[in-house]
Amino acid sequence: MTDPTTPPDRLAANPRSPYYNEELFQRGIGIRFNGEEKTNVEEYCISEGWVRLPVGKSLDRRGNAMTMKFNGTVEAYFLDAEIGDAEADTE
């Protein structure tokens, strides 16, 4: 990650995934999928255009949420950058 204002191309919420990054989750990441805010994204990939969303309350044999992959337009952004932009607009 070379640019601190741009989220990574791919990120996962599961700590066992190679795409997991604790520092980014502490900073806060927002996801827009097909123009709609999503708060339950388990994993996303901007370049391939997909997100993984949990399906109901189903769990796999390891206790992780069952997910489905949905294709579409994915936009990721840092939540703290959005707060900083809002403060700059009010001044």
C-alpha positions in Angstrom: 0.0 0.0 0.0 1.9 3.0 -1.2 -0.8 5.7 -1.0 -2.3 6.2 2.5 -5.4 7.8 1.1 -6.4 4.9 -1.1 -7.7 1.6 0.3 -6.1 -1.6 -1.0 -7.5 -3.4 -4.1 -8.5 -6.4 -2.1 -9.3 -6.8 1.6 -10.9 -9.5 3.8 -12.4 -9.4 7.3 -11.3 -12.9 8.2 -8.0 -12.9 10.1 -7.0 -16.2 8.5 -7.1 -14.7 5.0 -3.8 -13.4 3.4 -5.8 -10.2 2.5 -6.6 -9.4 6.1 -5.0 -6.2 7.5 -5.9 -5.2 11.1 -4.5 -1.6 10.8 -6.9 -0.8 8.0 -9.9 -2.1 9.9 -9.0 0.0 12.9 -8.8 3.0 10.6 -12.2 2.2 9.2 -13.2 1.2 5.6 -16.5 2.0 3.9 -17.8 0.1 0.9 -20.2 1.2 -1.8 -21.4 -1.7 -4.0 -23.4 -0.7 -7.1 -23.9 2.8 -5.5 -25.3 1.4 -2.2 -23.6 1.5 1.2 -22.8 -1.9 2.5 -21.8 -2.5 6.1 -21.7 -6.4 6.1 -19.0 -7.0 3.5 -16.7 -10.0 4.4 -14.3 -9.5 1.5 -14.0 -7.3 -1.6 -11.9 -6.9 -4.7 -12.1 -3.6 -6.6 -10.2 -4.7 -9.8 -12.3 -7.8 -10.3 -15.5 -6.1 -9.2 -17.0 -8.4 -6.5 -17.9 -8.5 -2.8 -18.6 -11.4 -0.5 -21.7 -10.9 1.7 -23.0 -13.2 4.4 -26.1 -15.3 3.7 -28.5 -15.1 6.6 -27.3 -16.6 9.9 -25.7 -19.7 8.3 -22.3 -20.8 9.5 -19.8 -23.2 8.0 -18.2 -26.0 10.0 -15.5 -23.6 11.3 -18.1 -21.1 12.6 -17.5 -18.5 9.9 -20.5 -16.9 8.1 -21.5 -18.5 4.9 -21.0 -16.0 2.1 -22.0 -15.4 -1.5 -20.0 -13.6 -4.2 -21.8 -10.7 -5.9 -20.4 -9.0 -9.0 -20.8 -5.3 -9.7 -19.1 -1.9 -9.1 -17.1 -1.7 -5.9 -15.9 1.5 -4.4 -13.8 1.5 -1.2 -12.9 4.5 0.9 -11.4 5.3 4.3 -14.0 6.5 6.9 -11.6 8.9 8.6 -10.8 10.6 5.2 -14.5 11.2 4.8 -14.7 12.8 8.2 -11.7 15.0 7.5 -13.3 16.1 4.2 -16.5 17.1 6.0 -14.6 19.1 8.6 -12.7 20.9 5.8 -16.0 21.8 4.1 -17.5 23.4 7.2 -14.5 25.8 7.8 
